[in-house]
Amino acid sequence: MAEPVALSSRRREVGSASARSLLLTVLGEFVHPRSQSVWTATLLEALGLLGVEEKSARQALTRTASEDLLTSWRHGRRVLWTLTPAGGQLLEEGTRRIYGFMGQRAPWDGRWLVLSVPIPETQRQLRHRLRTRLTWLGLGSPTSGLWVTPDATKAAAVHAAVRELRLEQQAFAWVGPASGIGDEARLLNDAWDLADVEDGYLGFLQTFEARAAEGPREAFVAQVRMVHEWRRFPFVDPDLPHELLDHDWPGPRASAVFHERHGRWHRQAQVEWERLDAAAGPRPPEPAGGAARSAGAEGTCITSPHITE
């Protein structure tokens, strides 16, 4: 049967970067909660349903393994994938962040956490590592070397990030209310691209608020696509207190849609995953201590177009 033109075009459009991101979403939604290994064939078919061509899917597997998030082992000519401890921890932290984002909290106490940590332009890698960690924590940078958040409870986590990067000698942080000098609205716009975040929420609502999914396959695709789109918001939206927002922010509405749709699609999406998993065949007992694993050889084989799956 010929593949629909729309799906065929979509598969050509999904590149390796998007394939890796979709792979992590699939692993987080269906593999990590089960604490089981998974056949290559299952992951390839799952990603195929999402519009990822096989070559990009295999590249995503190889790249994810090279980052020590997945490991593989052979059973004959076939390959099983298992999350590494680092991969499991990453997905566990991501799950908490994604599903706990915009949870209930107390009214804002008016305090800001401010961090000053100048890093020379010549130390670009260190600057990038710091930015990655602080952005993950929800901080924004209104000017070079300065980071802020209206959530003072993140002080311990910020201090831990500074210590991890060995920046204690050049960093200084303090907590307190604004003094009344300057415009907080301008500070917010300088620290975060709130207009872009708002546009993202509106696009999310347009895509998923009225989306229906009939049957397990559609539910699987819809759920993965939705989680894939939603997972970026905890990294770009500082989840500001409503006291600092000057209009009806669409984030809470988008959050309500996310949780409602996920609850509606979850059971049928799991049914589809179980079908994909069963179709690939039973899993053999994993070798004790991982003795049969050989990352280098398996990495070569997994990208080979001649592998039988």
For each residue, the residues with C-beta under 8 A, 3 or more apart:
1:
2:
3: 7 8
4: 7 8
5: 8 9
6: 9 10
7: 3 4 10 11 51
8: 3 4 5 11 12
9: 5 6 12 13
10: 6 7 13 14 51
11: 7 8 14 48 51 52 53
12: 8 9 53
13: 9 10 51
14: 10 11 18 19 22 50 51 52 53 56
15: 18 19 56
16: 19 20 56 59 60 63
17: 20 21
18: 14 15 21 22 52 56
19: 14 15 16 22 23 47 52 56 57 59 60
20: 16 17 23 24 59 60 63 64
21: 17 18 24 25 228
22: 14 18 19 25 26 47 50 52 60 224 228
23: 19 20 26 27 43 47 57 60 61 64
24: 20 21 27 28 64 69 91 94
25: 21 22 28 29 224 227 228 231
26: 22 23 29 30 31 43 46 47 50 224
27: 23 24 30 31 32 70 83 87 91
28: 24 25 31 32 91 94 95 227
29: 25 26 32 33 223 224 227 269
30: 26 27 33 34 46 269 270 273
31: 26 27 28 34 36 38 83
32: 27 28 29 35 83 88 91 92 95
33: 29 30
34: 30 31
35: 32
36: 31 283
37: 73 80 81 82 283 286
38: 31 42 43 80 81 82 277 280
39: 42 43 78 79 80 81 277 280 281 283 309
40: 43 44 61 78 79 80 81 302 307 309
41: 44 45 78 279 280 309
42: 38 39 45 46 276 277 279 280
43: 23 26 38 39 40 46 47 57 61 81
44: 40 41 47 48 54 57 58 309
45: 41 42 48 49 276 279 280
46: 26 30 42 43 49 50 220 224 273 276
47: 19 22 23 26 43 44 50 52 56 57 60
48: 11 44 45 51 52 53 54 57
49: 45 46 217 220 221
50: 14 22 26 46 47 221 224 225
51: 7 10 11 13 14 48
52: 11 14 18 19 22 47 48 56 57 60
53: 11 12 14 48 56 57
54: 44 48 57 58
55: 58 59
56: 14 15 16 18 19 47 52 53 59 60
57: 19 23 43 44 47 48 52 53 54 60 61
58: 44 54 55 61 62 302 303
59: 16 19 20 55 56 62 63 303
60: 16 19 20 22 23 47 52 56 57 63 64
61: 23 40 43 57 58 64 65 70 81 302
62: 58 59 65 66 299 302 303
63: 16 20 59 60 66 67
64: 20 23 24 60 61 67 69 70 87
65: 61 62 68 69 70 71 72 81 295 298 299 302
66: 62 63 299
67: 63 64
68: 65 84 86 87
69: 24 64 65 83 84 86 87 90
70: 27 61 64 65 81 82 83 84 87
71: 65 81 82 83 84 290 293 295
72: 65 79 80 81 82 293 295 298 299 302
73: 37 79 80 82 286 287 290 292 293 294 298
74: 77 78 79 80 292 294 298 301
75: 78 79 80 284
76:
77: 74 307 308
78: 39 40 41 74 75 307 308 309
79: 39 40 72 73 74 75 298 301 302 307
80: 37 38 39 40 72 73 74 75 283 284 286
81: 37 38 39 40 43 61 65 70 71 72
82: 37 38 70 71 72 73 286
83: 27 31 32 69 70 71 87 88 91
84: 68 69 70 71 87 88
85: 88 89
86: 68 69 89 90
87: 27 64 68 69 70 83 84 90 91
88: 32 83 84 85 91 92
89: 85 86 92 93
90: 69 86 87 93 94
91: 24 27 28 32 83 87 88 94 95
92: 32 88 89 95 96
93: 89 90 96 97
94: 24 28 90 91 97 98 231
95: 28 32 91 92 98 99
96: 92 93 99 100
97: 93 94 100 101 234
98: 94 95 101 227 230 231 234
99: 95 96 259
100: 96 97 103
101: 97 98 233 234 237 239 255
102: 239 251 252 255
103: 100
104:
105:
106: 109
107: 241 243
108: 150 241 242 243 244
109: 106 152
110: 177 178 243
111: 150 152 175 176 177
112: 148 149 150 152 175 176 177 178
113: 139 148 149 150 151 152 154 155 158 173 174 175
114: 146 147 148 173 174 175
115: 134 139 146 147 148 158 162 171 172 173
116: 145 146 147 171 172 173
117: 130 145 147 162 167 170 171 172
118: 144 145 170
119: 123 126 127 130 145 167 170
120: 123
121: 124 127
122:
123: 119 120 126 127
124: 121 127 128
125: 128 129
126: 119 123 129 130 165
127: 119 121 123 124 130 131
128: 124 125 131 132
129: 125 126 132 133 165
130: 117 119 126 127 133 134 161 165 167
131: 127 128 134 135 141
132: 128 129 135 136
133: 129 130 136 137 161 164 165
134: 115 130 131 137 139 141 147 158 161
135: 131 132 138 139 235
136: 132 133 235
137: 133 134 149 154 157 158 161
138: 135 149 151 154 234 238 239
139: 113 115 134 135 147 148 149 154 158 238
140: 147 148 149 188 190 191 192 238
141: 131 134 144 146 147 148 191
142: 146 148 187 190 191
143: 146 190
144: 118 141
145: 116 117 118 119
146: 114 115 116 141 142 143
147: 114 115 116 117 134 139 140 141 158
148: 112 113 114 115 139 140 141 142 187 191
149: 112 113 137 138 139 140 152 154 158 238
150: 108 111 112 113 238 240 241 244
151: 113 138 154 238 239
152: 109 111 112 113 149 155 175
153:
154: 113 137 138 139 149 151 157 158
155: 113 152 158 159 173 175
156: 159 160
157: 137 154 160 161
158: 113 115 134 137 139 147 149 154 155 161 162 173
159: 155 156 162 163 173
160: 156 157 163 164
161: 130 133 134 137 157 158 164 165
162: 115 117 158 159 165 167 168 171 173
163: 159 160 166 167 168
164: 133 160 161
165: 126 129 130 133 161 162
166: 163
167: 117 119 130 162 163 170 171
168: 162 163 171
169:
170: 117 118 119 167
171: 115 116 117 162 167 168
172: 115 116 117
173: 113 114 115 116 155 158 159 162
174: 113 114
175: 111 112 113 114 152 155
176: 111 112
177: 110 111 112
178: 110 112 181 182 184
179:
180:
181: 178
182: 178 186 187
183: 186 187
184: 178 187 188 244
185: 188 189 246
186: 182 183 189 190
187: 142 148 182 183 184 190 191
188: 140 184 185 191 192 194 240 244
189: 185 186 192 194 195
190: 140 142 143 186 187
191: 140 141 142 148 187 188 238
192: 140 188 189 197 236 237 238
193: 196 197 236
194: 188 189 197 198
195: 189 198 199
196: 193 199 200 236
197: 192 193 194 200 201 233 236 237 251
198: 194 195 201 202 249 250
199: 195 196 202 203
200: 196 197 203 204 232 233 236
201: 197 198 204 205 233 237 250 251 253 254
202: 198 199 205 206 250
203: 199 200 206 207
204: 200 201 207 208 229 230 233 254 257 258
205: 201 202 208 209 250 253 254 257
206: 202 203 209
207: 203 204 211 229
208: 204 205 211 222 226 229 257 258 261
209: 205 206 257
210:
211: 207 208 222 226 261
212:
213: 218 219 221 222 223 264 265 268
214: 218
215: 218 219 268
216: 219 220 268 269 271 272 275
217: 49 220 221 272
218: 213 214 215 221 222
219: 213 215 216 222 223 265 266 267 268 269 271 272
220: 46 49 216 217 223 224 268 269 272 273
221: 49 50 213 217 218 224 225
222: 208 211 213 218 219 225 226 261 265 269
223: 29 213 219 220 226 227 261 262 265 266 269
224: 22 25 26 29 46 50 220 221 227 228 269
225: 50 221 222 228 229
226: 208 211 222 223 229 230 258 261 262 265
227: 25 28 29 98 223 224 230 231 262
228: 21 22 25 224 225 231
229: 204 207 208 225 226 232
230: 98 204 226 227 233 254 258
231: 25 94 98 227 228 234 235
232: 200 229 235 236
233: 101 197 200 201 204 230 236 237 251 254
234: 97 98 101 138 231 237 239
235: 135 136 231 232
236: 192 193 196 197 200 232 233
237: 101 192 197 201 233 234 251
238: 138 139 140 149 150 151 191 192
239: 101 102 138 151 234 251
240: 150 188 244 245 249
241: 107 108 150 244 245
242: 108 245 249
243: 107 108 110
244: 108 150 184 188 240 241
245: 240 241 242 249
246: 185
247:
248:
249: 198 240 242 245 252
250: 198 201 202 205 253 254
251: 102 197 201 233 237 239 254 255
252: 102 249 255 256
253: 201 205 250 256 257
254: 201 204 205 230 233 250 251 257 258
255: 101 102 251 252 258 259
256: 252 253 259 260
257: 204 205 208 209 253 254 260 261
258: 204 208 226 230 254 255 261 262
259: 99 255 256 262 263
260: 256 257 263 264
261: 208 211 222 223 226 257 258 264 265
262: 223 226 227 258 259 265 266
263: 259 260 266
264: 213 260 261
265: 213 219 222 223 226 261 262 268 269
266: 219 223 262 263 269 270
267: 219 270 271
268: 213 215 216 219 220 265 271 272
269: 29 30 216 219 220 222 223 224 265 266 272 273
270: 30 266 267 273 274
271: 216 219 267 268 274 275
272: 216 217 219 220 268 269 275 276
273: 30 46 220 269 270 276 277
274: 270 271 277 278
275: 216 271 272 278 279
276: 42 45 46 272 273 279 280
277: 38 39 42 273 274 280
278: 274 275 281
279: 41 42 45 275 276
280: 38 39 41 42 45 276 277 309
281: 39 278
282:
283: 36 37 39 80 286
284: 75 80
285:
286: 37 73 80 82 283 290
287: 73 290 291 292 293
288: 291
289:
290: 71 73 286 287 293
291: 287 288
292: 73 74 287
293: 71 72 73 287 290 298
294: 73 74 297 298
295: 65 71 72 298 299
296: 299 300
297: 294 300 301
298: 65 72 73 74 79 293 294 295 301 302
299: 62 65 66 72 295 296 302 303
300: 296 297 303 304
301: 74 79 297 298 304 307
302: 40 58 61 62 65 72 79 298 299 307
303: 58 59 62 299 300
304: 300 301 307
305:
306:
307: 40 77 78 79 301 302 304
308: 77 78
309: 39 40 41 44 78 280
